[in-house]
Amino acid sequence: MLKATIPFVDLRDKSPIDLLRNYPDKARDTIKASTRMYGMASRAASLVALPFADKRSRAWLARSNNPYLYEIESFAEILGTPGVYALNLSYEWGCTSGVYRTADSVSMLRVLDWPFPQLGRNVMVVLQKGRAGEFFNLTWPGISGVYTAMAPGRFSATINLAPMRQHKLGFVGDWLRNRVIAGNQNALPPAHLLRQVFEQADSYEAAKKMLSETRIAVPAIFVLAGTREGEGCVIERLENTAEILELSASQQLTASNHFRSSLSMVGSGWRSREPDSEGRYRQSCNIHGYDLVNHFDWLRSPVINQFTRLCVVMDASTRRLVVQGFEGMLQVTDVFTLPAEIYEQRKAV
């Protein structure tokens, strides 16, 4: 299979709406692929489910006064296809992320796992700008939130899916009950909070404060790395509660999709996310900072698995950004490495 080239787009003086106008086919491809996750059965079901999910998702965004509702409405109008609202509130994926000491700075590792096909092939590196400065967002046209990004000179951050609350109703019953709980919230989705952090936080400490104190609609795990030695943490979140695990003097601090703080004792228990959250966490602990120098030679199962879509190494201090798209174990893009001249040219403008 021919590998794709990951596009770099300067969106500093524009908006994600402009990104979608320029790359509508990538967004349509992503939505269409999401309906084929489980073959013809899921494609047929999506004809009924997507319009319903869109209606519910839009109503929730409006009721919660979401600051990015207009943007998502514009996405839907431009594409003219069902699934835009639902995709922007989709939160069913796994990840492995961590912060690692590398010489005098801290690097971040990120492996994004998501059942939706084509995400690896359609990923883009987008330079955006907020009140606090510029940031490089690893994203897709038609997506309003931020899942993986680096703000040079400030911090890098990612979101990992939190474990699922158990209500002793079985897997399906627990999933439905959690959807009801989320539907009753009025706070920001985690990906929208992370976007606000990159737009508004001017430092690692400011980002940590926002990520730990701002109410969110559903539980999440944020991984944050700064620019100085020891600046790294995992922030495990419930809607109104946070536990912070600090890098401090450790060589690495990693997270997958289960809680490791006292939040694991809250309620009736939690279901860690597949595939193999415990195994991915253990494997990520075997990676060291010096391994990250060699791009993705450190990738081993189960950190890489059948749902892997994106692998990233970021360092906000050295402005290092290395990205590759995957479809499971298969590399579907060339390796993108942020050239120094890209950042320096934008900085000088």
C-alpha positions as CSV (number, residue, x, y, z in Angstrom):
1,M,0.0,0.0,0.0
2,L,1.3,3.4,-1.0
3,K,2.0,5.5,2.1
4,A,0.3,8.9,2.4
5,T,2.1,12.2,3.3
6,I,0.8,13.9,6.4
7,P,-0.1,17.5,5.4
8,F,1.0,20.5,7.4
9,V,-1.5,23.3,7.4
10,D,-0.9,26.8,8.8
11,L,-4.3,27.8,10.3
12,R,-3.1,30.6,12.6
13,D,-5.2,33.3,11.1
14,K,-8.1,31.1,10.2
15,S,-10.4,28.5,11.9
16,P,-11.1,24.8,11.8
17,I,-14.0,25.7,9.5
18,D,-11.5,26.9,6.9
19,L,-9.6,23.6,7.3
20,L,-12.8,21.7,6.5
21,R,-13.6,23.8,3.5
22,N,-10.2,23.0,2.1
23,Y,-10.2,19.3,2.9
24,P,-13.9,18.1,2.8
25,D,-13.0,14.8,1.3
26,K,-10.8,13.8,4.2
27,A,-13.8,14.5,6.6
28,R,-16.3,12.6,4.5
29,D,-13.8,9.7,4.2
30,T,-13.5,9.6,8.0
31,I,-17.2,9.7,8.6
32,K,-17.9,7.1,5.9
33,A,-15.2,4.8,7.3
34,S,-16.7,5.0,10.8
35,T,-19.9,3.5,9.5
36,R,-18.0,0.5,8.3
37,M,-16.3,-0.5,11.5
38,Y,-18.2,-3.8,11.8
39,G,-19.0,-4.5,8.1
40,M,-22.3,-4.2,6.3
41,A,-24.4,-4.6,9.5
42,S,-23.0,-1.4,11.1
43,R,-23.3,0.4,7.8
44,A,-27.0,-0.4,7.6
45,A,-27.5,0.5,11.2
46,S,-25.8,3.8,10.8
47,L,-28.4,4.9,8.3
48,V,-30.9,5.0,11.2
49,A,-28.5,5.6,14.1
50,L,-26.5,8.6,12.8
51,P,-29.4,11.0,12.3
52,F,-30.7,10.1,15.7
53,A,-27.2,10.5,17.3
54,D,-26.7,13.8,15.6
55,K,-30.0,15.2,16.8
56,R,-29.2,14.1,20.4
57,S,-25.7,15.4,20.2
58,R,-26.7,18.8,18.8
59,A,-29.4,19.2,21.5
60,W,-26.9,18.5,24.2
61,L,-24.3,20.9,22.8
62,A,-27.0,23.6,22.7
63,R,-28.3,22.9,26.2
64,S,-24.8,23.0,27.6
65,N,-24.0,26.3,25.8
66,N,-21.0,24.7,24.2
67,P,-18.6,27.4,22.9
68,Y,-17.9,25.4,19.7
69,L,-21.5,24.6,18.7
70,Y,-21.4,27.2,15.9
71,E,-18.2,25.7,14.5
72,I,-19.7,22.1,14.6
73,E,-22.9,23.5,13.0
74,S,-20.8,24.9,10.2
75,F,-19.1,21.6,9.8
76,A,-22.5,19.9,9.3
77,E,-23.7,22.5,6.9
78,I,-20.5,22.2,4.7
79,L,-20.5,18.4,4.6
80,G,-24.2,17.9,4.3
81,T,-23.9,14.4,5.7
82,P,-25.1,12.8,9.0
83,G,-22.6,12.0,11.7
84,V,-20.8,15.3,12.2
85,Y,-22.3,16.1,15.6
86,A,-21.9,12.5,16.8
87,L,-18.3,12.3,15.6
88,N,-17.4,15.4,17.6
89,L,-18.8,13.9,20.8
90,S,-17.4,10.4,20.1
91,Y,-15.4,9.2,23.0
92,E,-14.9,5.5,22.5
93,W,-11.2,4.8,22.1
94,G,-8.1,3.7,24.0
95,C,-4.7,5.3,24.2
96,T,-1.2,4.9,25.7
97,S,0.6,8.1,26.6
98,G,3.5,9.1,28.9
99,V,6.1,11.6,29.8
100,Y,9.7,10.6,29.7
101,R,12.9,12.3,30.9
102,T,15.2,13.0,28.0
103,A,18.5,14.8,28.8
104,D,17.4,18.2,30.2
105,S,13.8,18.2,29.0
106,V,10.7,16.0,29.0
107,S,9.3,14.2,25.9
108,M,5.8,12.9,25.5
109,L,4.9,9.6,23.8
110,R,1.4,9.2,22.4
111,V,-0.3,6.2,20.8
112,L,-3.9,6.7,19.8
113,D,-6.1,3.7,19.4
114,W,-9.6,4.1,17.8
115,P,-11.9,1.6,16.1
116,F,-12.7,4.1,13.3
117,P,-10.7,3.2,10.1
118,Q,-8.9,5.8,8.0
119,L,-7.9,8.1,10.9
120,G,-4.3,7.2,10.5
121,R,-4.3,8.0,6.8
122,N,-6.2,11.2,7.2
123,V,-4.4,12.8,10.1
124,M,-3.0,16.3,9.7
125,V,-0.5,18.6,11.5
126,V,-2.3,21.9,11.9
127,L,-0.7,25.1,13.3
128,Q,-3.3,26.9,15.3
129,K,-3.3,30.1,17.5
130,G,-5.1,31.2,20.6
131,R,-4.8,34.0,23.1
132,A,-1.8,32.3,24.8
133,G,0.1,31.5,21.6
134,E,0.6,28.9,18.8
135,F,0.2,25.2,19.0
136,F,0.5,22.2,16.7
137,N,-2.6,20.1,16.7
138,L,-2.8,16.5,15.5
139,T,-6.3,16.5,14.1
140,W,-8.7,15.8,11.3
141,P,-11.0,18.2,9.3
142,G,-14.4,18.4,10.9
143,I,-13.1,17.9,14.4
144,S,-13.5,20.8,16.9
145,G,-11.8,19.3,20.0
146,V,-8.1,18.7,20.6
147,Y,-6.8,15.2,21.5
148,T,-3.0,15.5,20.9
149,A,-1.1,18.8,20.6
150,M,2.2,20.6,21.3
151,A,2.6,24.3,22.2
152,P,6.3,25.1,21.7
153,G,7.8,26.7,24.7
154,R,4.8,26.0,26.8
155,F,3.7,22.3,27.0
156,S,2.4,19.2,25.3
157,A,-0.8,17.4,26.2
158,T,-3.0,14.5,25.3
159,I,-6.3,12.9,26.4
160,N,-6.7,9.2,27.3
161,L,-10.1,7.7,27.6
162,A,-11.0,7.0,31.3
163,P,-12.3,3.7,32.4
164,M,-16.0,3.0,32.4
165,R,-18.0,3.4,35.5
166,Q,-19.6,0.1,36.7
167,H,-23.2,0.1,37.9
168,K,-23.6,-3.7,38.2
169,L,-25.8,-3.7,35.1
170,G,-23.6,-5.7,32.8
171,F,-21.5,-4.1,30.0
172,V,-24.4,-2.9,27.9
173,G,-26.3,-1.7,31.0
174,D,-23.3,0.1,32.4
175,W,-22.6,1.8,29.0
176,L,-26.2,3.0,28.7
177,R,-26.3,4.2,32.3
178,N,-23.1,6.2,31.7
179,R,-24.6,7.8,28.6
180,V,-27.6,9.0,30.7
181,I,-25.2,10.5,33.3
182,A,-23.2,12.3,30.6
183,G,-26.4,13.5,29.0
184,N,-27.3,15.2,32.3
185,Q,-24.1,17.2,32.4
186,N,-23.6,20.8,31.2
187,A,-19.9,21.0,31.3
188,L,-17.3,20.8,28.5
189,P,-16.4,17.6,26.8
190,P,-12.7,16.8,27.6
191,A,-11.5,17.4,24.1
192,H,-13.0,20.9,24.2
193,L,-11.4,21.7,27.5
194,L,-8.0,20.6,26.1
195,R,-8.5,23.0,23.1
196,Q,-9.3,25.8,25.5
197,V,-6.1,24.9,27.5
198,F,-3.9,25.3,24.4
199,E,-5.7,28.5,23.4
200,Q,-5.6,30.1,26.9
201,A,-2.9,28.6,29.1
202,D,0.4,30.4,28.9
203,S,2.4,27.9,31.0
204,Y,2.6,24.4,32.2
205,E,1.3,25.3,35.6
206,A,-1.6,27.2,34.1
207,A,-2.5,24.2,31.9
208,K,-2.3,21.9,34.9
209,K,-4.7,24.1,36.9
210,M,-7.2,24.3,34.1
211,L,-7.1,20.6,33.4
212,S,-7.5,19.7,37.1
213,E,-10.1,22.3,38.2
214,T,-12.4,22.8,35.2
215,R,-15.6,20.8,35.3
216,I,-15.9,18.3,32.5
217,A,-18.9,16.3,31.1
218,V,-17.3,12.8,31.4
219,P,-14.3,11.2,33.2
220,A,-11.0,11.5,31.4
221,I,-7.2,11.1,31.8
222,F,-5.0,14.0,30.7
223,V,-1.3,13.6,30.3
224,L,0.7,16.9,30.4
225,A,4.4,17.6,29.8
226,G,6.2,20.9,30.3
227,T,9.5,22.3,29.1
228,R,11.6,21.9,32.2
229,E,13.1,18.8,33.9
230,G,10.4,17.2,36.1
231,E,7.5,19.0,34.5
232,G,5.1,16.1,33.7
233,C,2.0,14.7,35.2
234,V,-1.0,12.5,34.7
235,I,-4.3,14.1,35.7
236,E,-7.1,11.6,36.4
237,R,-10.5,13.2,36.2
238,L,-14.0,12.7,37.3
239,E,-16.6,15.4,36.4
240,N,-15.7,17.6,39.5
241,T,-12.7,15.8,41.0
242,A,-9.1,15.4,40.0
243,E,-6.1,13.3,41.2
244,I,-2.7,14.4,39.9
245,L,0.2,11.9,39.6
246,E,3.5,13.8,39.3
247,L,6.6,12.9,37.3
248,S,8.9,14.5,39.9
249,A,12.3,12.6,40.0
250,S,11.0,9.5,38.2
251,Q,12.3,8.6,34.7
252,Q,8.8,8.2,33.3
253,L,5.2,8.5,34.1
254,T,2.7,6.7,31.8
255,A,-1.1,6.1,31.5
256,S,-3.4,3.9,29.4
257,N,-7.1,3.6,30.1
258,H,-7.5,2.7,33.8
259,F,-7.2,4.8,37.0
260,R,-4.1,4.4,39.1
261,S,-5.0,6.9,41.8
262,S,-7.6,6.8,44.6
263,L,-10.2,7.5,42.0
264,S,-10.1,3.7,41.2
265,M,-11.9,3.2,44.6
266,V,-14.8,5.6,43.8
267,G,-18.2,4.2,43.3
268,S,-18.9,0.5,42.4
269,G,-15.6,0.1,40.4
270,W,-14.4,0.7,36.9
271,R,-14.0,-1.2,33.7
272,S,-10.6,-0.5,32.0
273,R,-10.7,0.0,28.3
274,E,-9.7,-2.5,25.6
275,P,-7.5,-3.6,24.2
276,D,-5.5,-4.7,27.2
277,S,-5.2,-1.5,29.2
278,E,-3.0,-3.1,31.9
279,G,-0.7,-4.7,29.4
280,R,-0.3,-1.4,27.5
281,Y,0.6,0.4,30.7
282,R,3.2,-2.2,31.7
283,Q,4.8,-2.1,28.3
284,S,4.9,1.7,28.3
285,C,6.8,1.6,31.6
286,N,9.5,-0.4,29.8
287,I,10.2,2.4,27.4
288,H,12.9,5.0,28.4
289,G,13.5,8.5,27.3
290,Y,16.5,7.6,25.1
291,D,14.3,5.1,23.2
292,L,12.2,8.0,21.9
293,V,15.2,9.4,19.9
294,N,14.8,6.7,17.3
295,H,11.3,7.7,16.1
296,F,9.0,4.6,16.6
297,D,11.5,1.8,17.1
298,W,10.1,1.4,20.7
299,L,6.7,0.3,19.4
300,R,5.8,-3.1,20.7
301,S,2.6,-5.0,21.2
302,P,0.3,-4.4,23.0
303,V,1.1,-0.7,22.9
304,I,0.6,-1.1,19.1
305,N,-2.4,-3.2,18.4
306,Q,-5.2,-3.7,15.8
307,F,-6.8,-0.3,16.7
308,T,-3.7,1.9,16.5
309,R,-4.2,4.9,14.4
310,L,-1.5,7.4,15.4
311,C,1.9,7.5,17.0
312,V,3.5,10.7,18.2
313,V,6.6,11.9,20.0
314,M,6.6,15.6,21.2
315,D,8.9,17.8,23.1
316,A,7.7,21.4,23.7
317,S,11.2,22.5,24.9
318,T,13.1,21.4,21.8
319,R,10.1,21.8,19.5
320,R,10.4,18.2,18.3
321,L,7.3,16.7,16.8
322,V,7.4,13.3,15.1
323,V,4.1,11.7,13.8
324,Q,3.1,8.6,11.8
325,G,-0.3,7.3,10.9
326,F,-1.2,3.7,11.4
327,E,-4.1,1.3,10.6
328,G,-3.5,-1.3,13.2
329,M,0.0,-2.7,12.8
330,L,0.4,-1.2,9.3
331,Q,2.2,2.1,8.7
332,V,0.0,4.1,6.3
333,T,1.8,7.4,6.2
334,D,5.4,8.5,5.9
335,V,7.0,9.8,9.1
336,F,6.3,13.5,9.6
337,T,9.1,15.4,11.4
338,L,8.5,19.1,12.1
339,P,11.3,21.0,10.3
340,A,12.9,23.7,12.4
341,E,12.3,26.2,9.6
342,I,8.6,25.7,9.8
343,Y,8.4,26.9,13.3
344,E,11.1,29.6,13.0
345,Q,9.4,31.0,9.9
346,R,6.0,31.2,11.6
347,K,7.6,32.7,14.7
348,A,9.2,35.5,12.7
349,V,6.0,36.5,10.9
